[in-house]
Amino acid sequence: MEVNLKNLTPDVRKLSDMKNVLYDQEWLKTRPKEYPDFDVYYMYRNLKEDNGLKYNITITMPKMLGQEFPKTKGHAHIENFQEIYVVLEGEAIYLMQKTNGEIVEDVYAVKAKRGEAAIIPAGYGHVTINSSALELKTGDWTSINCKSDYSLFEKLHGACYYYILRDPKGTPSGQTSWIKNENYKSIPELRFEQPLKSIPENLDFLKE
C-alpha cells in the first residue's frame, strides 16, 4: 500500500532507547563521547484502519549498532494476535521466538526482500533486523486491538539470538554470525523458514 510519509511525524527509537537490548555493550561504553545519540528507526503508526485492522510503516536505518546489525527493539503481543509484515524497500530478517518464561521453546528466522512477507504467529515475540547496507522500509498489518509488550526483551537484553558482523571469538571480519543470548535459560538451534512471495489478499485471520 502506497503511503506518502513526507508530511507525517513518526515516533523515533533512538540509540539510548535501545541500550538494554543490544549485543555490543562494550561499544556502548567505549564509543567516543561526541558519538551522537542517533536515530535507529522510525515508526509511522496507524496510517490506515480498515475492517478492524491497522497499518503501520517502520523505517530502520542502516547504521550498525557496534557489531550488531540494526534492528527493532523487539516485542511480543498481548493476547494471541498475529501480525504480517511486508518488505517495501531493502532486505529484512524477521526473528521470531516462542517463550515460556525465560525458556525458549522455538525460534526461527525469515529472510525477506522487497515484496516478500512474513507472518508473526500468535504467541511469538519478534524482532526485525535490517540485514543490508540500505535503509529498510517495512509495512505491517495487525488487529486494532493488538498491543505490544517489550518487557521480556528489556529484561533479558534482547531476543534469544543476536545477528552480528564479527564474532569476537575469531570469526573473520565481514562474516556474519548468529550469537546466542545467554540471558535466556534454554535456547534451541535457530532454523530458517521461507517468506511468503506476497502479502495475502484476505487478512481476516489477523483479527482472531
Secondary structure by P-SEA (a helix, b strand, c coil): ccccccccccccccccccccccccaaaaacccccccccccccccccccccccbbbbbbbbbccccccccccccccccccbbbbbbbbccbbbbbbbbbbccccccccbbbbbccccccccccccccccccccccbbbbbbbbbccbbbbaaaaaaaccccccccccccccccccbbbbbbcccccccccbbbbbcccccccccccccc
